Amino acid sequence: MTTSTARTLRQRHHEALRRLEHDVDVWVATADAEGVPCMVPLAFWWDGTQLWLATRETNPTGRNLGPSGPGRARLALGDTRDLVLIDGTARVVRREELPEGVGDAFAAKADGWDPREDGPSYVYYAVRPDWMQAWGTVAEMRDRDLMRDGVWLL
C-alpha cells in the first residue's frame, strides 16, 4: 500500500481478511510468565474465526502459548505500511483432537508442510482474536481498530 489517503474501516476490514486468507506466514510474539519475549514467524491457517498455528510444544513459543505459559500472542501480518496486528488467546490442540479438515487445510496453505507428519512434539494452537487493528499510514492511525473484545466493529 502506497497511498497516504485513509482507507475506510470497511476497506481495511476487507484487506485484513484477504491477508488472513492468503498470507502464508505470520509473526508471532509471545512472552513467558517472567515477561521474557520471543518472536518467530510461523505458518498459519485462518478458518474464519481463529488462526491455527503449529510448532513444537517444547520450544519457547510453544511453552508460552501452552497451559504453562500466559497463553497470549500478538500476531503481525504485512509490513509497516500495510499492517494487521492481532492480540489473541491460544489453546493447545493435539493432533488427535484436531477438528476434521483443519490439518489438511493447514498443510495445503503451508506449502505442503504437515506438522502431523513431524515428530510428536509438534502440536497446533488455535488463536482466537480478541483485538485487531489494520493501518497503513498516519492517516489511518486514529481509527485503526477493526475488532475489540472479539467483536468486529462493522
Phi, psi and omega in degrees: 000130183236355183282148176260002175277134181292134172280155177288163176303318180298317179297315180294323176299312180300314182289327175295316178297322178299316177299314180299325182278330189247331178296148183263324184239155179223143172282131182241116178251130178223173173215152177274182184298336178270357179092008178288120185279158175212134177222127181218153171274136177226148171293152179211163172225133179259123181263006181105341178227335180213159177263136178255125177243162173217135175199173179291136179295339186267352180273169184305317179297315179300316178296318182294327180276341184276185184297336180275350180250184179295336179072022180240152177215150167247126183247145179226130176242146176088195179243183187292347178254004175199079194248140169239121178249136183226130168256135182210167178255131184254152170223144180283136174230112180283159183310314183289347179259358184299132173299149181305134176091340183295311181300317179293318180295319178299310182298321180297320181283330183273033178055035175092352178288125182239104181303336179295338181268351176272181184303165183293348180284349177280127176228167178260155175230123175265117182252114179267120180295134173257331186210140179215138175231153173216130175203162181231329182219174178303326180300339182256000184296320187296316184247051187273347180291130173255333184215140172223139179052035178077010183242127175297143183269008176224000000 
